[in-house]
Amino acid sequence: MPLQSLFEQAVADSKNLPERPDNMTLLKLYALYKQGSAGDVQGARPGMTDFVARAKWDAWAGLKGLSQDQGIQQYLGLITDLKK
């Protein structure tokens, strides 16, 4: 199965995990999803008053330089671990 198809299936699977991941894992999932789907972080860093958007942006920015394929593979691995 092509990598993109596996990624799309993992995104669908992420909505049906046995239990809700903790916030740090959710941030990691978000960052890997964005890296896998859009590449390196884009746009300006959100302001200090928007805590959630800033945390998401920072998590994504932490993956700068990781290829989209690597982001997808790490996302797939994390979803697989969370489904157990």
Backbone bond lengths (Angstrom), bond angles and torsions (degrees), N, CA, C in turn:
res aa  C-N    CA-C-N  psi(-1)  N-CA   C-N-CA  omega(-1)  CA-C   N-CA-C  phi
1 M - - - 1.453 - - 1.533 107.97 -
2 P 1.321 117.31 134.02 1.467 119.75 179.81 1.535 112.05 -61.37
3 L 1.322 115.17 151.66 1.466 121.53 -177.03 1.526 111.74 -56.18
4 Q 1.332 117.53 -41.05 1.463 120.75 -178.63 1.530 111.65 -63.43
5 S 1.326 116.49 -38.49 1.471 120.37 178.16 1.521 110.89 -66.78
6 L 1.336 116.37 -40.74 1.464 120.50 177.20 1.530 110.54 -62.80
7 F 1.335 115.78 -39.13 1.467 121.37 179.21 1.529 110.20 -63.65
8 E 1.315 116.67 -46.01 1.467 120.56 179.73 1.534 111.04 -62.45
9 Q 1.332 117.03 -38.78 1.459 120.65 177.71 1.527 110.59 -66.48
10 A 1.341 116.92 -40.27 1.462 120.69 179.50 1.527 110.88 -65.13
11 V 1.325 117.26 -37.56 1.467 120.80 177.14 1.529 109.30 -62.11
12 A 1.333 116.72 -43.25 1.468 120.18 177.64 1.531 110.17 -64.68
13 D 1.325 116.85 -41.24 1.467 121.17 179.26 1.528 111.83 -63.89
14 S 1.325 116.95 -30.10 1.471 120.32 -177.38 1.527 111.83 -64.17
15 K 1.311 116.96 -21.30 1.465 121.29 179.96 1.528 112.24 -83.95
16 N 1.337 116.71 -8.15 1.463 121.48 -177.24 1.528 112.27 -127.92
17 L 1.311 117.21 38.29 1.468 120.57 179.34 1.521 110.03 -70.80
18 P 1.337 117.88 151.98 1.466 120.99 -179.24 1.537 113.24 -59.06
19 E 1.327 116.45 -35.90 1.465 119.63 175.16 1.520 109.42 -144.44
20 R 1.335 115.29 155.69 1.469 120.81 -177.15 1.524 109.40 -71.30
21 P 1.347 117.41 127.24 1.471 120.16 177.71 1.528 111.33 -66.76
22 D 1.334 116.26 159.20 1.462 120.53 176.33 1.532 109.35 -69.80
23 N 1.316 116.53 168.40 1.467 121.34 -174.73 1.525 113.64 -60.81
24 M 1.333 117.72 -37.72 1.469 119.84 179.51 1.524 110.80 -65.95
25 T 1.327 116.96 -38.77 1.459 120.72 177.88 1.520 110.19 -68.64
26 L 1.333 117.10 -38.80 1.462 120.10 176.76 1.529 111.23 -61.82
27 L 1.339 117.01 -39.73 1.469 120.37 177.15 1.524 110.50 -64.03
28 K 1.328 116.38 -40.93 1.461 120.17 179.29 1.531 110.35 -64.71
29 L 1.331 116.53 -42.75 1.461 120.27 176.86 1.530 110.96 -59.48
30 Y 1.331 115.99 -45.58 1.460 121.10 179.26 1.529 110.70 -59.07
31 A 1.339 115.80 -48.73 1.463 120.31 -177.10 1.529 111.14 -63.42
32 L 1.333 117.33 -43.38 1.463 120.23 179.14 1.530 111.15 -66.52
33 Y 1.335 116.41 -38.48 1.462 119.89 176.67 1.531 110.26 -60.53
34 K 1.323 116.64 -49.02 1.465 120.59 -178.47 1.526 110.92 -64.01
35 Q 1.335 117.16 -41.29 1.461 120.36 179.48 1.528 110.01 -64.78
36 G 1.328 116.33 -41.01 1.458 120.38 -179.83 1.520 113.61 -70.95
37 S 1.315 117.10 -30.95 1.463 119.87 -176.64 1.527 113.60 -96.50
38 A 1.332 118.20 -29.10 1.468 119.85 -174.53 1.524 114.34 -124.89
39 G 1.333 118.27 -11.46 1.464 119.87 -176.98 1.517 110.79 86.26
40 D 1.329 116.28 -156.22 1.464 121.37 -176.35 1.529 112.27 -59.08
41 V 1.333 114.14 152.91 1.461 122.25 -177.64 1.534 111.14 -53.32
42 Q 1.322 114.61 144.28 1.457 121.10 -179.37 1.526 108.96 -128.31
43 G 1.312 115.98 156.04 1.456 121.01 176.34 1.516 112.47 84.00
44 A 1.313 114.28 172.29 1.458 121.31 -178.71 1.523 110.21 -81.89
45 R 1.307 115.87 151.45 1.459 121.80 177.66 1.530 108.89 -66.99
46 P 1.341 117.16 130.81 1.467 120.13 179.63 1.530 111.75 -60.91
47 G 1.320 115.35 157.24 1.456 121.25 -178.59 1.520 113.18 -68.80
48 M 1.323 115.66 167.28 1.463 122.72 -175.83 1.530 112.76 -63.35
49 T 1.311 118.20 -23.91 1.466 119.66 -176.57 1.530 113.16 -82.13
50 D 1.333 117.01 -15.23 1.465 120.45 178.49 1.528 108.32 -101.35
51 F 1.335 114.76 79.77 1.462 121.29 -172.12 1.524 113.28 -60.12
52 V 1.318 117.51 -43.34 1.465 121.31 -176.27 1.529 110.64 -67.12
53 A 1.326 116.64 -49.77 1.466 120.25 -179.84 1.520 110.87 -62.25
54 R 1.316 116.88 -37.33 1.470 120.90 179.81 1.523 110.68 -67.35
55 A 1.326 117.44 -41.85 1.467 121.22 179.01 1.531 109.99 -63.92
56 K 1.327 116.88 -42.06 1.460 120.56 178.45 1.529 110.70 -63.76
57 W 1.329 116.67 -45.97 1.460 121.42 -179.65 1.524 109.85 -61.33
58 D 1.327 117.55 -44.84 1.468 121.73 -179.89 1.528 111.34 -62.46
59 A 1.338 116.93 -41.28 1.467 120.58 178.78 1.528 110.45 -62.83
60 W 1.319 116.03 -43.34 1.462 120.63 179.10 1.524 110.29 -66.90
61 A 1.316 117.55 -43.32 1.463 121.74 -179.56 1.531 111.06 -61.90
62 G 1.332 117.13 -28.97 1.456 121.22 178.68 1.520 113.25 -65.90
63 L 1.317 117.33 -14.23 1.468 121.64 179.69 1.530 112.22 -100.73
64 K 1.328 116.76 7.54 1.465 120.64 -177.64 1.526 109.92 -53.84
65 G 1.324 115.46 132.51 1.455 121.22 179.80 1.523 113.35 97.80
66 L 1.327 117.09 -17.51 1.458 121.69 176.04 1.530 107.63 -74.50
67 S 1.322 117.52 132.22 1.465 119.16 -179.15 1.529 109.98 -68.76
68 Q 1.321 115.55 160.39 1.466 119.88 178.56 1.521 110.20 -61.64
69 D 1.338 117.90 -41.44 1.460 120.73 178.98 1.528 111.66 -62.61
70 Q 1.324 117.33 -40.40 1.463 120.45 177.43 1.525 110.43 -65.24
71 G 1.328 116.69 -39.81 1.461 120.79 177.16 1.516 111.01 -61.15
72 I 1.324 116.34 -43.03 1.466 120.91 178.75 1.519 110.23 -63.41
73 Q 1.326 117.51 -45.79 1.461 121.28 -178.40 1.532 111.20 -62.49
74 Q 1.334 117.00 -41.15 1.466 119.74 178.10 1.526 110.92 -67.74
75 Y 1.313 117.10 -37.60 1.464 121.72 176.83 1.531 109.54 -61.93
76 L 1.339 116.61 -46.73 1.459 120.87 178.72 1.526 111.22 -58.59
77 G 1.337 116.62 -43.08 1.459 120.63 179.38 1.509 112.09 -63.47
78 L 1.312 117.17 -42.62 1.458 121.07 -179.17 1.544 110.83 -66.73
79 I 1.310 117.49 -43.08 1.472 120.70 178.10 1.528 109.71 -62.36
80 T 1.322 117.15 -42.69 1.467 120.83 178.17 1.520 110.57 -58.91
81 D 1.326 116.96 -44.43 1.481 120.45 178.61 1.527 111.31 -63.56
82 L 1.322 117.31 -39.73 1.465 121.37 -177.63 1.523 112.77 -72.34
83 K 1.330 117.52 -23.29 1.466 120.59 -179.79 1.530 111.74 -77.67
84 K 1.322 117.72 -14.02 1.479 121.10 -178.11 1.495 112.22 -75.81
